[in-house]
Amino acid sequence: MAPLRLVQISDFHCTKITWNPFRLFSKRFLGNLNWLLFRKNRFSLEPLNALPKLLKSFQIDRILLGGDLTTTSLKEEFSLAASLVKKLPAPWIAIPGNHDQYTRLAERQKHFYRYFTNKRTIQHKADFFTLKDHGIEAHRLSPHWWIIALDTAPATNLYSSTGLFSEKQEAFLEEVCSLLPMDASILLFNHYPFFQNDIPRHNLIRGPVLENFLRKERRIKAYLHGHSHRHTIANLQPSGLPVILDSGCSTDREHGSFNVLEIDDQKLTIDVYRWNGQWSLSRKEEIQWTR
C-alpha cells in the first residue's frame, strides 16, 4: 500500500485590524496593539499565497491545519484564512488555536467552526465525537492509520494564552481510543505542546496528564502541534513517548516553515520546508517506528 502523505502547517495569524470600539472593548485591544508594535513586520501572508502552487506538485492525502489561523478571532480574519485554505489542493483537517477562540464571545458562538468544520462521513463509532461538540474528533486516514484531533484552546483572560486538557476531554480521549481497532496506528493532533513552556502563560494546563496518557497509549506514534513558533522534530520513542513534530509558524518572514510527512507502517519521513523569499526543502529526516 502506498504511504500516506500529509502536510502539517500551522499558525497563519491572518489579521484584520479593527477600530470598532465595541470590538475593542475586549482582549482584542491588546491583540491589535501587540500586532502593531511587535508582529506586523514579522508576519506575512506571502508564504501562504505561494503554497498552493508548490503543493500541487506533491501527491497529498491530507493537509493538517494546526490552529491560530487568525489573530483575534474576527469574522473578517476567519474569512481571509478560509479564502487562503480554499486554494489548497487537498482535503484538510483543522483544529483551533488560542487566537481562534480569542474572546469568550468568539468561543461561545463557535466562530471557528462556522468556517472550519472538518468534512467526514459517519462510518465508525468514533465518528460521533466532534471537535465542535466534544473537543475531540477521529479521522480514518487509511485502513491502518487514524488521526485524533483535539480542541484544547478555551478563551482566556487578557494576559493568558494557556490551553486546557480538561478531565472531560481526557475521558473522551480514552473512550475514542477504546473504540479504535487494537491494531490501529494513531497520530494525535493538538495546537498546544503537552510539555511545559518556558513562559507559563503559554502552557497547556494538565499537560502532564496528557503526557502520561501518551506514555500509556502505545498506539499513538506521533504528536503533532504548533503554538510555539519553534520548528521541532524530536524522536522521544526511546523514553516511552511518541515522535514530536512542531511545524513552526508558516507566515514568519524569517523562520517560516511547514512539514511534508510520508508515513507507512515501518517509518516516518519528514521533509522540512523553509521560507526565504520562496519555499525550499531544507531538511529531510527518516525515523523508524519503534513503539
N, C-alpha and C positions, 0 to 999 in steps of 0.2 A: 504494500500500500504506500502511496506517495506521502511524504512527510507533510505535516501541517506547516503553513507559512502565515505568520501573524506579524502585524505591525503594532508596536507599542509606542504610543505618543501621548504626551501629557502637557498640561499647564499652558494653554493658549493665552489666557489672560486678555481676551478681547475686551476692549474698553470703549465706553461712551461717557464722556464727562457730562454730568448734569448740574445745572444751577437751579433746578426747581427746588424752592425752599421746603416743600412738603417731602420731597425725596431726600433732601439733605438732612432733615431732622431725624437722623439715624446714624448708624455706623458708617454709612456711605460718605459722610463728610470726611472722616479720617481716611477712607479708601481713596477718595478723589485727591485729597491733599498728598497722600503718600505717592500716588501716581504722578502728580505734577512735579513734586520735589525730587523724587528718587527714581521712579520706574519708567518715566516717559522716554528717556533716552536709552534705556536698557533693552526694552522690548520692541519688537517689530513684527508685523504680520507678513512681511516679505517671505520669510521661510515657509509659512503656511501656504501662501499663494504659489510657491514653487513645488509643493508636494505632489499635487495630482499628476502632473506630467511625469515626475520621477516614478511614482508608484505604479503608473500604467505599464511600466516596463517590467514590473515584477508580477509573479503569479501569486496573489494574496488571497487567503481564505477569509480572514477577518482583520479588521482594524480595531484596536483596543484604545479607547479614548479615556485617559486616566484622571480626568477631573480638572477643576479650575479652568474651565473653558471660558469663563467670564471673570470680570474683576469685582463687580459689586452686585451681581445678580439682576441687573436691569434687563427688562424685556428687550431693549434695543441691543444689548450685548449678546443675549441669547440668540436673537435673530441673526446677528453678524456671525456668531460662531456656527449656527446651523447652516448658513449660506456657504461657509467655507467647507464644512463637513460634507455638504451635498455634492461637492465636486470630487470627493474621494472615490476611487474606482473599485471599492469593495464594501461588503456589508460591515457594519460596525457594532460594537458593544460599548456603551458609555456609562460611566459612573460619575457622580458629583463629587466635587472637592469643596473645601470650606468657602471658597469665593463664589461657588454656585448656589450656596444657601447662606448668603452673606448677612441677611437680615431675617428676623423672626417672621416677618410677613412673607418674604420670598420662600422661606421653608414651609410655612403653614399653607400657603397657596400652591406649593409644589411647582414653582415656575420652571425649574429644571426639567421636570417630566413632561411639561407641555411641549418641549422642543426635543427632548432626548429620551424617549421611551423606546427601549430595545425591542425589535421585532423578533417574534418567535411563535412557534405553534405548540399547543399543549399535547405532548406525546408521552410524558413521563410524570410520575407522581411529584417529582421535584419541581416540575414546571409550574406548579400552582403558587409557588413563592415568587413574589415580585419585589424589585427594588423599591418601587413606589409605596407598596403597602407593608412590606415586611423588612425592608432594608437588606435583602439578600435575594439573589437570583442565580439559577444554574442554567448554563447553556451547554448543550452537547456539540462538540466541535468535530468529532469523528466517532466511529464505533467504540473507540477506547478512551478518548480524551474528552474531558469536561473542563469548563471554567466556571468558577463560582465568583460572582461579583458582589461587593459589599458597598453599602452606603453608610459610612461612619462619620458623616460631616453635618452635625446639627449646627444651627445658628448659635453663635456665642456672643459674649459681651464685647464691649468696644475694643479692648486691647488683646483679646484672645483669638487664636485660630486653632484651638485644640479640637481633636476628634474624639469620638466616643464609641468604643466597642462595648455595647451595653450587655447586661445579663440576658435580656430578652433576645438580643441578636446572637449571643453565644448559644442559647438554646436552639434557635432557628438553624444556626450553622451545624450544630450536632445532628439535628433532625435531617437536614438536607444531605449531609454526608452519609447518614444511615440509609437514605433512600437510593443512593447511587450504587452501581454494581461494585461488588467487592474487588473486582479486577480493574476498576477504573483508575486512570491517572488523572490528577486534578491540578489545575492552575488556580491559585487564589489571587483575586484582582481587587485591590483596595487603593484609595487615594493616599492613605497615610502609611508610612512605615510602622511596623509594630515595635521597633526598638526606640528607646527614649532619645529625644533630640537634645542638642546642646543648648537650645532655647526652650525652656519648659512650656512656654505658652504655645508652642507648636506641636506638643506631644499628642499621641493617641492615648486617651485615658483608658485604663485597663489593657494597655498594650502588652504587659507581661502575661496577662491571661490568654491573649491571642497567641503569644509566643509559646506558651505551654500547650495550647491546642495544636499548634504546628508540629511540636515535638511528638505529640501523641498520634496524630493522624498522618501516618506514613505514606498515604496515597497522594498527599499534596507534594508535588515535585518542585514547584516554583512559586514564589510570592512576587507579584508584580505590583509596583506602586509608583507614585510621583511625589508631589508636595515639596520635597526638599530642594528641588532645582539642582541636585547633585547627581550626575550620572554615575550609576553604581552597578557593578557586576560582582557578586560575592557568592562563591560556592561554599555554603555552610553545611553541606551534607556530612562532612566528617564529624561535625559537632551535633548532629541529630536534627538539623533544621534544613529547610529546602534551599534551593538556589534563590538568591535575592536579586531582583532586577529593578532598578530605578532608571526610567528612560530619560530623566532630566527634563529641562524646560525647552519646549520646541521653538519658542519665539525669542529666546535670548540672542541678542545680536552677536555676542562674542562667544557664547558657550552653548548655542542651540544644539539639541541632539534628539535622536529617536533610535529605536531598535527595530530590526527585522529579525524575527525568530523563526528558525526552522526546527521542528520538533518531530522526533519519531520515538519509538519505544526504547532505543538504546542511548540516544544523546540529544543534547540541545546545542544548536549552533546559533550564535548571536553575531549579527552584522551591525556594527555601531556606525551611524551616520552623524556627521558633524556639519554645522553651518559655518561657512567662512565666505560669505557672499554668494555661495551656492552649496548645495548638499553634495557631500562626497563621503565615500566609505573610508573610515579612519581606523577601524579595528575589527578584527574577526576573532572570535573565541569559540572553542568547542568544549563542552562539558558532558562527561558521561554520567548517566543516571546511576546512582549507587544506593539510593534509598527506596 
